[in-house]
Amino acid sequence: MIDTSLVAKLKAENARLVALLDAHGIDWRLPAEPVRIEVVQAEHTQQFGTEAKLALFRSLFRGRADVYPIRWESKAGKSGYTPACANEWKPGVCEKPRIKCGDCGNRQLLPLTDDVVYRHLAGEVVIGIYPLLPDDTCYLLAVDFDEAEWRDDARAFAQSCHELNVPMALEISRSGKGAHCWIFFKQSVPAHDARRLGAAIISHACERTRQLALTSYDRLFPNQDYMPKGGFGNLIALPLQKRARAHNNSVFVDSELEPYLDQWAFLASVQKMPPEDIPFVVTQAMGKQDPTGVMYVDDDGDAEPWKARESKSPKLTCPLPASINVTLANMIYFEKSALPQPLANQLVRLAAFQNPEFYKAQAMRMSVWNKPRIIGCAQNFPKHIALPRGCLDSALELLGVNGISPEFQDERFAGDPIDVSFLGTLRPDQEDAIGKMLNHDTGILCAPTAFGKRSAQLH
């Protein structure tokens, strides 16, 4: 039985205190909690108590347990993540910002506990995980989409997962301006294998749609195959943070990007992928494509990616046009309307190569942050695909192998003639270089030294 007189007294006391605070100009009001849009079915949520939810959450989102990143925000509006430390900002102990956390001898990293996860889910803090374990394995793979077309990219990736029978969960990111596709494994797997799986699925999605942007291809977590020296690898924010959920962000969604009514019931239904299925899915994703032409997957394992591979233009089996228009200008332009998807994919791959700096840094267990695994030089325009001019010979070889005749339209600027005379005398090796150069419209002249003798080559 509620004592109405006591309630009235409490309301009166509350009003008096509010008036007192207002009279002294003290800002006492808490930030307004946004109204949650998501509707949860009560009969489902009753199946999961707090302990069950924590156990379910931690069984899926498994990373390093000895350390976790926590989000911070400064008064100036800057934000970021830092490893949680028991001595952070302690007077006489923590010397930030004079000494960086990684160089601090007093750093005491905090482990990831149920209490920390609970505080994240309750909205008190925002935390993430480091997916890459010290033994270079992982329990999950996450693909991040945050470019302008992230909705189409995420849908295309999810559709490829469905076609390849790869269980996944799609989450709207905390900011609401991107998405994460999560794949969970029954046991820990080498990070190299997990990343090959992600790259193969992306390649499969690229074969069936033109929605994926090249810049999104390597946004994989873990972001490294091997643990960098002195670091933890890249972090990814954990989902279902309460304050973000109030905006319908950090929640799991269906193929139409609509949040599931019961987030915990959905998580309980998520299947984990057996590690032994990874090689089969990678092979299935690549289909019968020539593996030496695949730009998204490292099929040769320990091969030295900075060494050029022998060019092999594949014979495509799809219906192909007898001819296509090729415009020569500052780049080489191909009309999209005339390109079947497999042919467009092969043209784009001509302008992509593995970044040697990524592999060298990874081999030395250094950070690969801001070092893309794949460098793509093709450009996507509304009606054209453009390749660098140096790709012309390879493009013509690809067209020739598939019986396609190029119809050239030359829009290059010829320049203005000038009247000059050369009064020097060329050496024999220079005469040889000039003779080779005149056979090509584009190229790079270099003079490598071999066995102590200078020679000229045109590439």
N, C-alpha and C positions, 0 to 999 in steps of 0.2 A: 504494500500500500504506500503510495507516494504522499509525503507530507507537503501539502500545497503551501502551507504557511512558511515552511523552510525554503521552498523554491522561491517564494516571493521575496524573502529576506536576502537570499543569495543574488537574485536579480538586482535588488536595490543596492546591495553592496558593490556589485559589479559596475553599475551605472555610476556610483559615487567615485570609484577608483578611476574609471575612464575619464570622468570630468576633471578629476585632479591631475591626471597625466596630461590631458589636453590643455589645461590652464597653465601648465609649466612648459608647454611646447615640446613634450617628450613624444617621439614617434614610437608608438607601442604596437601598431597593427602588424600582424603577420602577413606575408605575401599571400595573395589569394590563390587558393588551390584551383586549378582549371577543372572544369567539369569533364568527367570521363565520358567519352562517347561509347566506349565498348560496353556491351551488355553481356553479362555472364549468367549462365543458367545455374541457379542455386543447386538443383539436384545433382549436377555434375561436380561442382566445387566441394560439395559435402563429402565426396569420396576421398579428398586429399586434405589431410591436416597439415600443420606447419612442418612437422618433421618429414612427412611424406613428400611434400613439395621440395624441401631442401635436398632430400636424397635423390629425387628425380632430376632436379636441376643439375646437381653436381655429377650425376652419372652420365649426363650428356656433355656438359661443358667442362671437359677435363683438360687442364693444362698443368703448368707447374703449381705445386701446392706449397712450396717453400717460400714463394714470393708472389706478390700480385701488384699490378699498377692501379693507382687511385687518381681520379681526376681532380684537378685544382683549377681555381679561377682567381685571377688577381683583380685588384681594385681598378686597374687600368683597362680591364676587359679582356686580357689575355687568358688563355686556358691551355691545358695540356695534361699529360699523365706522367706520373713519376712513381717509382717503386715505393710502396708503403714502408715507412721507417719509424721505429719506436722513438728515435731521438730527434725527429724532425722539429726544428725551431726551438729546441731546448736551449735556454741560455747557457753559454759556456761550453756547450757540447756541439751543437749544430752551428756551422759557420757559413751557411748559405747566405747570400749568393757568392761570397768570396771564394769558397771552395765548392766545386761541383760534387754532387752526390757520389758519382763513380770514383772520385779521388779521395773521399772522406774516410778516414780511419775509424771514425766513430759510428759509421752506418750500421744499424741493427735492423735488418730486413724482417718484416712481419710475415708470418705464414697466412695462407688463405684458409680461413676457418668457416664453420657453419654460421657463426655470429656475423662475420663480415658479409657473407652472401645474403643473410637475412636483412642486414642494414641496407644493402644494395636494392633488394627487392622491395623493401619498405620505403625507399626514396630518401634515406638519410645520406647516402654516399653514392658515387658512381664509380664502379670498378671495372676492370677488364681482366683478361688472362693472357699469359704468355703460352701460346699453343706448343711451341717447340720445347721438347724435354731435353735434359742434359745429355741423353744418349742418342740424340738426333732422331727421335721418333715423335709421334703425335697421336692423339686419340681422335682428332677431328680435322676437317678441312673447311675453311670458310672462303668464299669468293665475294669480294667487295665490289659493288657497282655504285659509283657516285658521280658519273659524268651526266651531261645534260639529258641523255636518253637512257637513264638508268632503269626506267620502268620497262622499256622494250628489251633492254639487255638482260635484266633479271628474268623476265618471262621466257625469253629465248633459252637461257641457261636451264631454267626449270623444266621447260618442255623437253630439252635434250636429256636431262636426267630421267624424265618419265619414259622416254623412248628407249633409254639404255638400262632401265630397271635399276636405277641408282636412287636409293631413298634419300630424301633431302627435306630440309625445312627452310622456308623463305621468310625472312624477317625484315621489316621496315627499320632502318637504322635510327639511332637515337635522335638525330637531327631532323629526320623526316625527309631528307634530301638524297636518300640513297637506299640501298638494300644489301642484305647479307644472305647468301645462300650457304646453309650449313649442311655438311655431310659428316655423319658420325660413324666411327669404326668400332667393331666388337672388341678388338684388341688394338694395342698400339702398333703402328706401322711406321716404317722408315719415312721420314718427311719427304725424301726424294720420290718415293712411290706415290704418296698422297698428292704431291704437286704435279706429277705426271698424269694422275687421274684428272685433276682439275683442268690441266692444259688440254687433255684429250677431249673432255666434255666441251670446252670452249671451241676447240677445233670442229667438233661435230656440229655445234650450234652455228658456227660460221658457214658450214657447208650448206645449211638449210635456210639461212636468213642472212640478210645484209645489215641487220640492226646493230650488231656488235661493233663498237669502235675499237681500233687497234690499241688505243691507250688503255683499255680496260683489260687486256688479255692477261696481264701478269699480276693482278691485284689479288694474290692468293695468300692465305694465312694457314700454315706458316709461310713466311716470305723467304725463308732460306732452307736449303737442304741440310746444312750443318750449322751447329751453334757457333756464332762468332765469338772470338776470344774476348773475355771480360764483359760479355753482354748477355742478354736474355732472349734475343730475337725480337721480332715485331710483336706488338700487342694488339688485341682486338677487344673492343668494349663488349661487355656482357649484356644480353637482352633483358627485357621485362623490368627495367628500372621504373619505379612507381611514378615519378614525376613525368618521365617521358611517356609512359603509358597513358597518362591523363590527356595527352595530346594525340593519342592513338599512334604514337611512335614506339619503337623498341618492342613491337609486338609481332607475332607470327600471322601471316596472311595466306589466303588461298591464291589460285591462279589469276583471279581478278583483282588481287591486291586488297581484298577485303579482310579485316581481322576476324579470326576465328572467335566464336562467341565464348568458348571456354578454352583459354590458353593452356591450362594444365591438362585438360583432357586431350588436347591436340599433342602436347609434348609426350604424354603417356603413350600415344599411338605411333610415335616416330620410331622407325626401325633403324637398326644399326647395320652397316655394311660389313660383311665378312671380308677380311683382308685378302683371302685367296681369290676373291672375285675381281680384284683390281686389274691384273694382267688381261683377263678376258674382256673387261669393259674397255680398256685402252685399245685393244685390238679391234673390238667391235666399233668403237667410236671412229677409228681411222678408216674403217672399211677396207676397200681394196686400193686405196691411194698408195702411190709410190712413197715408201717411208723416208727416202732420202729427200723428198720434196716437202715434207711436213715441217712447218716453221714453228709449231706450237709445242711439240713434244721432242724431248731429247731421246731418240730411239737408240743412239749408239753409246749411251752410258758414259764411259770415261773418254770418249773421243775428244780430241782437242778442237773446241768449237771455233777457235780463231784461224784454223787452217781451212782454206777453201775446199769445198767438196766438188766432185766432178758433176758438171751440169747434166741433168737428164730431164728433158722435157717429156712429161707424161702424155700418153695417148688417151684422150678422153672418150668415154663411151656414150655421152649424152648427145642429143641432136645439136648440131653446130651449124652456124651460118656459112654460106660459101665465101662471104667476104665481110669485112668490117671496115669502118672509117677510122683512120688513125691520123690525128692532128699533131703535127710537129710544131711546137712553140717553145716557151720556156720550160715546159715539161712535155711528156707524151700523153695525149688525151685519147681515151677510148669511150665511145658512147655506151652508156649503161643499157639502153634499150635493146642493143644488139648483142649483149653478152649473156649467155646462159650462166647460171650461178657457178657451176664448176670451173668454167673458163675464167670468170671474174676472180674467183679465189686464187687460181693459179697465177694470174697476172699480179695480184696483190702480193703474193708470196715472193715474186721475183725481186721486189723492193724491200724485203725484210731479211735481216741477218741476226745471228746470235751475237750478243754484246760481249766481247772478250774481257772487258773490265769487270763484268758481273762474275764470270767464271774464275778469273784470277783472284778477285777479292774473296770469293767463296772458298776457293782452294786454300787460301791462307787464313781462313776463319776470321776474316775481317767483315765489317758491316757492309751489307749490300744496299743500304738505304739509298734511295734516289739513283740506283743503278739498274735500269730495266734489263730483264733477261733478253728480251727481243727488241731490236730497234727497227721500226717500220718507217719507210720513207714514202710510201704511197699516200696519196691524198684523195679524199672522198668528196666530190662535188655533187650538187643536186642531180646533174644529168651526165656526169663523166667520172671516170676513174683516171687519175693522173699518176704516172710513174716518172721517176727521174730520167733524164735523157740517156744516162749511161746504161739503162735497162733495155734500150732499143734492140740490140742484137739478140738478147735473150728472149724478148717478146716476139721478135720475128721468127726465132727458132721454134718457139711454142706454137705460133700460128701455123708455121710450115709443117710441123709434125702432124698437126690436126687438119691439114688440108684447107686452111683458111687463107684467102688472099687479102692482103692489106691494101686499102684504098687511101693513099696518102693525100693529106691536105697540108701544105707547107705554109705555116704562119710565122716562121722565124724572121727576126729582124736581120736583114742582110748587112746592115751597117753602111757607113759612108766611105767611099774610096778616097785614099790619100796618095799623093805622089811622093814616093820615097825610093831610095836606092841603097842596096846593101853592098858595102865595099870590102867586107871581110872575106876570108877564105875558110870554108868548112873543113874540118878533119874528116877522114873516112868514116869514123863511127857516127859523126854528126850527119853526114850525107845519108848514111843508112837509116838514121832516125827520121830524117825528113822524108825519105822515100816511104817509110812505113806510115808516118803520120798522114800523108796525103791520101792514103787509101781509106781514111775514116773521117767522119764529120765530128765525132766526139772521142775523147780519150784523155789519158793522163800520161805524160812523158816522165819517165823516171830513169835514173842512171845508177842501178845497183852495182856494187863491187863484188866480183866473184873471182877468187883465187888471185887477188891482187891486180886484176885487170878490170878496166872500166868498160862496161857494156851498156848499151841503150836498149830499152824495151818499151813497147807501147801497150798499155793495159786498157 
